[in-house]
Amino acid sequence: MAWVYILECADRSLYTGATLRLERRLKQHETGRGAKYTRSRLPVKLVHAEWVADWSDALSIEAGIKRMPIDLKRALVLLGRESFDSWFLQRSAFKGKTLAEVFSERESEL
């Protein structure tokens, strides 16, 4: 069981990560001992977190979010996972597929 999370940095950029211990990881980011990316962009604020059944799924979701354009990341933050997935399904460009299905297909193509 793991967490996938998104932080908003002081410069309004978004950082996505995965961890087994969310509270501990947030403290690391907040004190400048987290990722190199966030160290120079303090303070950071947790804007999205989702609980995932296993570590491998968490890493896949993290990678997928990192590949998303910024506007989709901001939509995920604003809407939350369930609403975002519903909204995403309605986008005709993806032919009714969930975000997870789109990423899974693209990974298998690589």
C-alpha positions as CSV (number, residue, x, y, z in Angstrom):
1,M,0.0,0.0,0.0
2,A,1.4,3.4,-1.1
3,W,0.6,7.0,-1.7
4,V,0.9,9.0,-4.9
5,Y,1.0,12.7,-4.2
6,I,1.3,16.1,-5.8
7,L,2.9,19.1,-4.2
8,E,2.5,22.7,-5.3
9,C,5.8,24.6,-5.0
10,A,6.4,28.3,-4.1
11,D,6.8,29.0,-7.9
12,R,3.4,27.3,-8.6
13,S,5.1,24.4,-10.3
14,L,3.8,20.9,-9.4
15,Y,5.9,18.0,-8.1
16,T,4.6,14.4,-8.2
17,G,5.9,11.6,-6.0
18,A,5.1,8.2,-4.5
19,T,5.9,7.0,-1.0
20,L,4.9,4.4,1.5
21,R,4.9,6.9,4.4
22,L,3.2,10.2,3.3
23,E,3.5,12.2,6.5
24,R,7.3,11.4,6.8
25,R,7.9,12.2,3.1
26,L,6.0,15.6,3.4
27,K,8.2,16.5,6.3
28,Q,11.3,15.7,4.3
29,H,10.1,18.0,1.5
30,E,9.1,20.8,3.9
31,T,12.5,20.8,5.5
32,G,14.5,20.7,2.3
33,R,15.5,17.1,2.6
34,G,13.1,15.8,0.0
35,A,13.6,15.8,-3.8
36,K,16.3,18.0,-5.3
37,Y,13.5,19.7,-7.4
38,T,11.5,20.8,-4.3
39,R,14.5,22.0,-2.3
40,S,14.9,25.2,-4.3
41,R,11.2,25.8,-4.5
42,L,10.1,25.9,-0.8
43,P,7.7,26.2,0.7
44,V,5.7,23.3,-0.8
45,K,2.0,22.5,-0.2
46,L,0.3,19.1,-0.5
47,V,-2.5,19.6,-3.1
48,H,-3.4,16.0,-4.0
49,A,-2.8,12.5,-2.5
50,E,-4.3,9.2,-3.3
51,W,-4.0,5.8,-1.6
52,V,-2.9,3.0,-4.0
53,A,-3.2,-0.8,-3.4
54,D,0.4,-1.6,-4.2
55,W,3.8,-0.1,-4.8
56,S,4.0,-1.1,-8.4
57,D,0.7,0.6,-9.2
58,A,1.8,3.7,-7.3
59,L,5.0,3.9,-9.4
60,S,2.9,3.5,-12.6
61,I,0.4,6.2,-11.6
62,E,3.3,8.5,-10.5
63,A,5.0,8.1,-13.9
64,G,1.7,8.7,-15.7
65,I,1.0,11.9,-13.8
66,K,4.6,13.1,-14.4
67,R,4.0,12.7,-18.2
68,M,0.7,14.6,-18.1
69,P,0.6,18.2,-19.5
70,I,0.4,20.8,-16.7
71,D,-3.3,21.6,-17.5
72,L,-4.3,17.9,-16.9
73,K,-2.3,17.8,-13.6
74,R,-4.1,21.0,-12.5
75,A,-7.4,19.4,-13.4
76,L,-6.6,16.3,-11.4
77,V,-5.7,18.6,-8.4
78,L,-8.9,20.6,-8.8
79,L,-11.3,17.8,-9.4
80,G,-9.9,14.9,-7.4
81,R,-9.3,11.4,-8.8
82,E,-13.0,10.2,-9.2
83,S,-14.2,13.4,-10.8
84,F,-11.1,13.7,-12.9
85,D,-11.5,10.2,-14.3
86,S,-15.2,10.9,-15.1
87,W,-14.2,14.1,-16.9
88,F,-11.4,12.4,-18.7
89,L,-13.7,9.7,-19.9
90,Q,-15.9,12.3,-21.6
91,R,-13.0,13.7,-23.6
92,S,-13.6,12.3,-27.1
93,A,-9.9,12.4,-28.0
94,F,-9.4,9.4,-25.7
95,K,-12.4,7.4,-27.0
96,G,-13.9,6.8,-23.5
97,K,-10.7,5.3,-22.0
98,T,-9.7,6.1,-18.4
99,L,-6.4,7.8,-17.8
100,A,-4.9,4.5,-16.5
101,E,-5.9,2.7,-19.7
102,V,-4.3,5.4,-21.9
103,F,-1.1,5.2,-19.9
104,S,-1.1,1.4,-19.9
105,E,-1.5,1.3,-23.6
106,R,1.3,3.9,-24.2
107,E,3.7,2.0,-21.9
108,S,3.0,-1.3,-23.8
109,E,3.8,0.5,-27.0
110,L,7.3,1.5,-25.8
